[in-house]
Amino acid sequence: MRNVIIDYKGDITFDKIEELLTLFNHNIMSTISPLCKTRLFSIMVECLENAYRHNYKLPDQHPSIEMLLTEQDYCYSLRISNLIDADKLQQMTSRLDQINKLDSVSVKKVYNEAIHQAHISEKGGAGLGLLKIMRSSNQPIEYETVSVDEHCSLLTLTIKIIDCQHTQNQKKTQ
């Protein structure tokens, strides 16, 4: 059975990000390993910040998101959706495809190179968010896109993380 930890649809602001992270800490099961909890928290931070920074929005509106965090058999799944500028969609999906082709050693290498060559964008990022997510999850970042209109598309990321410590402990007791 799938356990819903957080299900949120609505505006995304810095205050809402803080509220969602607090809700995560409150709702997360005590059976999760500390390492998995840290990784999930890190992934949530990156996803929420990326959705806030790179969200297509109309003037005088807060950007909005849909986020669902679930757990089933110690496998956690974070699904987050937001609108993205149609002009930036191809760049984003190409970046995701590129990162998904890397193994964990290559992700770490590219991440370290990016840190040393970081150029801060106009939105305040250095292009490390997706690499951080990939490093924390050790799984490919699944994505879907749906065209909304000529100006924007809906981008949905799904990130999975397995609580390996719990899985290993379970195997030892069997």
Beta strands, then each sheet from edge to edge (+ up, - down):
strand 1: 3-11
strand 2: 64-72
strand 3: 75-85
strand 4: 142-147
strand 5: 152-162
sheet 1: 1+ 2- 3+ 5- 4+
end
